[in-house]
Amino acid sequence: MNSVLIFRIGSLGDTLMTLPAMWAVRERFPAARITLLCDKHVGKSYVLAPDVLAGCGAIDDFITYPVGGGKMARLLKLASLVLELRRRRYDLLVYLAPTQRGPYQVKRDRRFFGAAGIRRMAGMGHFPQYPTKTPGVPLPQTLREGDLLLSRLAPDGIRIPAPGEGKLDLSLGEREESEVRKWLAVLPADGGKVWVGVGPGAKTRVNVWPAERYQKVVAGLIERFDVWPVVFGGPEDREVGDRLIAEWGRGFNASGVLGLRASVAALKRCRLFLGNNTGTMHMAAVAGAPCVATTSSREPPGLWYPYGRGHRVFRTPIECEGCYLKECIERGMECTMRIDADAVLAACCEVLRGRVGD
């Protein structure tokens, strides 16, 4: 295989959860030129895959296609993309569409890539059966999205690691470390204190745990361990980060200041990450920081938990779980609101004492 095309859509968390599968493809085809085909949402602040993956070593090239617009505009974009893919003559498609892709969508995509001249395809089959909700019975735990993607590659001859053991390397280096040092150079000293990363924001509204509970938990960690909180997130999280740091009386706010790869480099300095289920949490997992995360019950348990071992996730089994709602008006985000700050604080204390098992 001289030329391999990987197809994956989604924003930051979706991209980072695909890293184990991307590295499995790279290890299977070490000499191939690997291109990632991914979407971009015009007019929205979604993270593009090249912003975080460029230079990581798993991907050599990127093709992005715009999402949105009218029907005729979409058809023209797709026709242009088909011609571009045919021109490049890919030997293999590795299909890493989200696990929740429906059979009709998979069949449609197969026709599209066939029209683009690609005859060999991997990852198109063996989609898992998602658990359905039975009244009175909690949803069963599922594998993480990263491992579900890997499981689709194994039947096509791509060797995969054991669940939770996939490679998350972004090949960070001096460029990212230099950006972190320049950022720190204009800030007050942290006194050599242990860093705790905090991610109070989330793209999906129902995943946002109240800021006042983050304030309480981190205040408890400051009292017990004298930690130095560092808030991570996008520009939209800047205001809440400033407010929390003012209440704690210490800390740094990296929200919207550091680039994505530099943020991962900074997260490597954290002994613990506390945050919502969103892209920032997955960045912390890639950085190797043990995560204590809160999440809504909108999806099956386990699916979007941070990849790897040593993490703790708080999720409420509730009769309406698996709703897939992004906004919960009727029940006021009850599943997220049930997560107790004292329990989260206790889990953070266990991590900082080094007593969390796998």
Steps between C-alpha positions, in 0.01 A plus 500: 500500500657826385211737567242461781199720568351513852148637534400653835262783589436694819665760718779485759386209716402293196841557345701415811297184565603385152874520573537130601344391169712745299817369659391140437464589130841670499664195657331272244610719206818674619616607154164617365395860458198532729242774442220590739169609347301701756224757514505869584199705608502839333420786737539289814789485744540122484854370517642365174692174509815655342517746791580220741636218281740688270850377576393204713646242261188290453362720221694646207235708328150640554197564283214695654157544348247766609173397664181701465336712235215422263437172321647613168810639673551171684470300179757719328738461794461122496555483125817707537619273783439186292714641221778594743504151654503336157794718402698385802441126430478356850580131544296458818228674698504460878147582609502650851157662493342525848379172644147640516488520119182333374490221235352732238779755556769231475351367176481855362864566592609173337341614174664841530852365549442243228411786265829661606683200358593328826448124478651372823337609826561415866281572802175502303353201681473357850322798652398415858139466604423791730326413826134593520335634811276261696274672754629446850835361382816716475672516163796258484851637472647510152856526375645844439459642151875463444487125562179456299675659201795265544271197520368580151853489356606162635287290257672681212847389603612800702658401828341674800605541864304382803212728613634815663854437375490693172763757412413865570826664393477850347881528462517822697837669507698817552255715305216424740719522808634837385145632469424387855816662634421832330151492650636432848770765472251786546306333783575500873690202636304195615735443792587150380153376590337196341286590199138389478336554162138614503258494205170663601363545147344268242360527150195291594290688751377197697860401577572824689533439874433822697797734540430546871564127552835531327573788731417284802701197389813691407479709818504170689806385306677828574425457870617137511787494249592866435451444124522757222191493274538561126182551297491363144245550224410721208453878486139451612630360831721799576243685709406209725870416540584854614212491748606166647863608536389818678298288744786257559750782543754327277547329167553550127242528224614340172153513340523636148864604550705193414470314171355151507830312487660737751202447729566125493864574585386711797259227611797264521609706801175427687487232768122486456233627263149582620243585236190440294462246224626704206803543275712647780456181702623293205800733466585427864474125436735532201740696722503211748330693781263283708150639456219538748215583266130574525258418221132497425318174432400592144714222350581139598744480793860458391464619140665842545690438822865618489721248325751298697523388860492671838203728432188548711171599336186610683180416314147455638298188412156650442179380337532749211864416418590452137287797396775659283364843589736798473262719698289361786216735585236262631714349779749784545810287427413279796760235418782754506364686802489180707880473493615588853790739553619321815524169311696667221733660754561162663593350160740788430663445838550132417669589173732749663592247765585252225245243614280470192509159335416413143 
